[in-house]
Amino acid sequence: MLDPWQLRTFLAVADSLSFRQAAKALHLAPSTVTTQIKALEEALGARLFARRPGTTALTEHGRRLTGLARRLLDLEAEVRRDMSRDGEACPELAVRLPETLALGIAPAVLEAFRRRYPHTRLLLATHSRLGLARELRQGSLDLGLLLGEPFAAEGVAMEEIHREPLCVIAAQDAPEAALGAIGPRALAGRELFVTRHIWSARRRVDAALERAGTRLGAVTECTSLAVVKHCVAAGRGLALAPWLAVREEHAAGALAVLRWEGEALAAPVLLLRREGAPENPAGDAFCDAVRRALAALPPPPGALSLSA
């Protein structure tokens, strides 16, 4: 009988074509990954990888096993669901939920999800170790959520489920804080912080700045929204941010929230699943809870319209 853990290790190596990267993704020593692969090759009586200095490639047997391994792991998950205590609840659900979204909606999502699936073991990750698309393809994740732009990923189905309003944030004592809305001319000479959540809006803001003939003082790109909020609150500049990520600071008086003049700015929230994955009622319930939690969020100041 094939070992599911060996199959998961095989898929991690097959996706990255690197024993070292697979070991890092699985939090294992490289020697453990090598041992797992050797044991699987011995069980199958076939070589799965061709290893040469600096390169790792799948053999023909390895390429054939890739699809079969995913199907076997899907079957294992289906058996576990059928054998669960209430006959329908999935015993485990793995979800990648970025921290920005999690901080804004996790309590409401969990409350709704637990009413329907009180015993399901829920694994919430805020980062993907090997990459979201790869982890979905290899079956280590059931669902993925993103706050950002759509992208093409083989074997991954993607759906936009919400458009999150974007706001301009400033320190409470900043000169712009008293404004209800802000446009490109008010950004002249100011430092603007941006994160990966707002790339499409960034292009629209840049175009507005160009039309107005306005030049920023500086632009700082940062992967951490928490760092951006801290810098803005300290008076270092202004930033574009998702409303759900700053509404608590706004309510507490720690940040001023401004509407962008003109067309409303928004970032898409994306739901990702592996194409062809078996039905997962617990996953569907989690997605439904996310949709409801996002729809229930109060609107930002100025009641921005997202029709644009």
N, C-alpha and C positions, 0 to 999 in steps of 0.2 A: 504494500500500500504506500502510495506517495505521501510524503510529509508536506502538509500545507505550508509550514514555515519555510521549508526548502524551496517550494514553488514561489513564495513571496520574495525570497532572497534572489532567486533566479530572475524574476521579473524586474527587480530593482537593478540588477546588473545589466539585463537586456535593455532597459530603458536608457541607462546612462552610458553603457558600454565602458564602464569603469568599475573595477572591483573596489577601488578606494572611495569613489563617490557613493557607491551603494552602501559601503560600510558606514560612511558618515550619515547617510540618510536613515539607516536602520539603527543607528547608535550601537554598532558592533565593531569589534576589532577586525581589521582586514583579514587576519588569519582565520577568524570565525567564518567570514563570508567564503573564503577559499575552501574551508572544510565543508561547509554546507553544499557548495557547488560540486565538489568532488564526490560527496556522498550521493547527491542526486544523479550525477553521471554514472556512478557505479550501479545505482538502483535501476537505471534505464539501459545501461550497457552501451552508452553512446556519448561522444564528446559534444558538449553544448557550446563551448567557446574556443576560438583559436586565439591564443595569446602570443604576441610577439613583442619585442622591445618597443614600448611606447604606444602600442595599439592593442585593442581587444575587439574581436569581431564575433558575431554569431556564426556558428556552423549551420549547415542545412538542417541538421537535427534541432539545433537551437531555435532556428526560425520557425520550424514546425511546432515546437513546444510552446512558443510564445502565446499563440491563440488558444491552444489546448489548456495551458496553465490557467489562463483567465477564466475559461469555461469551467474548469474544475473548482476554482475558488468561488465562482458564482454558485455552483451547485452546493458547495459546502455551506455558503451563506444561506441558501434556500432551505437546506436541511435544518440548520440551526433555527431559522424562523419557524419552520413547521413543528419543531420539537420544543418550542418555548412553552413556558408554563401556562399561558392562556390561549395557546393555539393560534395566536395571530401576531403577537408583539414580537418585533425583531429584538433579539437579545443584545445586539450591539449596533450602534449607528455612529459612524465617524464623519465629522463635518469640519470643513475648514471655513472659519468665520473670522474675517479680519478684525483686528482689535477695535478699529474705529466703529464698525458696525456693532460688534459685541458690546461695547460700553454703552451704546445707545439703546439697544433693543433686547439684549440677552435676558434680563429678568422677565419681561413680558413674554418672550418666546418660550422660555422654560416653563412658565406658569401654564401656558396653553398646551404645550407639548406633554407635560406630565399628567394633565387631566386625562389624556388619551392613552399614554404609554408610561405608566408610573414605574415599571420595572426594567425598561430598556436601559442598558448601559450606554451612556452618551459620551463620546469622545470629541471634545471641542479643541481644535487647534487654531491658533492665530497666525501661524506661519506654516508654509509647506517646505518640508526639508529637501525634497528632491524636485520640487516644482509642481504646481497644482495640477496641470494637465497630466503629467506622468503619474502622479499618485492616484488620480482618478482612473487612468487607463489600467494601472496594475492592480486596482481594487483595494488599495490601502485606505482610500477615502470613498465614501458614498456620495457626498455632496460637497460642492464648493460654492462659496459666495464671494463676490468681488464688488468693491466700490471703485469703478474705473471704466476704462474704455474696452469695448469688445475686441477680441482678437481671434485669429483662426488657430484651431488646435485639432489635429487629426484625432478622430475617435471620441471627441468631446462635443456634447450638445450644449448650447448656450442660449439662455433666454433672459431678456431684460424684464425684470419684475417690478421696477420702481425707478422713479427719477428723483434723486435727493437734491433739494434746493441748496445752492451754494451762497454763502454770504461773505462779505468783507468784514474782518474782525480787526479791532484796534484796542489799544489800552484805554481804560476808562478816562484817563486824564489827557489823552491825545487830542490835538486840536480838531480831528475829524469826528470825535466821539459824539458830539452834539448834533451831527448831521443825521437826517433820517435815511439819506441815500448818498452814494458817492459815485463819481464818474471819473473818467480818465484825467481830466485836468487837475483834480485834487491829489492825484498820485505823483505829480511832478516833483522830482527830487527825493522821493521817499523810497525806502527799501521795501520790496515786496517779497514775501515768503510764499513759496508754492510747494505742493506735495504731489505725489503721483496720482492722487485721487482726482485731480482737476485738469488733466492735460487738455481735454477738448475745450473747456472753458478758458484755459490759458491762451489758446490760439485766438479765441474771440476777444479776450481782453487785450492781447497784443495788437490785434487789428484796430480796436477802438483807440488805443494809445497812438497808433500810427496816424489814424484819421485826425485825431486832435492835435497832432504834432507835439505830444507830451513825451518826455524822457524820464524814465525812472532813475532814482539815485543808484539803485543796485537791485539785483535779483539773487535770492538765495533759494536753492532747491534743496529740500530736506526730505528724507524718507520717513521721519517720525513726526506725526501730527502733534504729539504731546510736546516735543521740543519746540515746534513752531508756535504753539499756543503760549508756552512759557516765555519765548522771546518777545512775542507781541505784547503780552501782559507787562513785560518789563520795559516797554516803550521803544523797542528796537525797530519797529516798522509796522506794516500792515500785512494781512494775509488773506487768501481765499481759503475757505474751509466749508465742509459739509455742515449744514445746520444741526443735524442730530449730534454732531461731535462737539458742539460749542454751546448748546442750549443751557446746560447746567451752569457753565461759567457765566453765561449771560444773566441767568436768573439770580446767581449769587453776587452779581455786580463786579465780577472779576474781568469781564471783557465787554466791550461795546460791539454790537452787531449792526451792520449797515447793509442796506439793499444796494445792489449794483444798478446804476441808472440805465434805463433802456431795457433791452430784452433780458428776461430772467435767465440766470445761469443755473445749470443743474448737472449732476454727475449720475450716470446710470448705475443701478445696482443689478448685478448679473448673477443668475443661478446657473451652475454648471453641473452636469451629470455625464457619466460615461455612456456613449451611444451603445444601445443594445443591452444595457444592464437589466437584470431581472427586476420584476416589480418589487417595490419596497414600501409597504404601507406606512411604516414608521418614518421613512424619509419624506413621503408625501405629507404626513402630518406635520413634520418639522417645517417644510416649505410653506405650508398653509399658515403656520404660526408666524413665520417671518413676514409673509405678505400682510397679515393682519396687524402685526406690530408696527410695520412701516406705515401702513395706511392710517394708523391711529395717532401718529406723532402730530403734535400741534404745529401749525404753520409758523414760519419765522416772522419777525417783525416786518410789517408792510404787506403781509399776505401775498407773497410772490406768486405770480401765475407761471406755470411751467408749460404753457401751451406752445412756447417758441421751440 
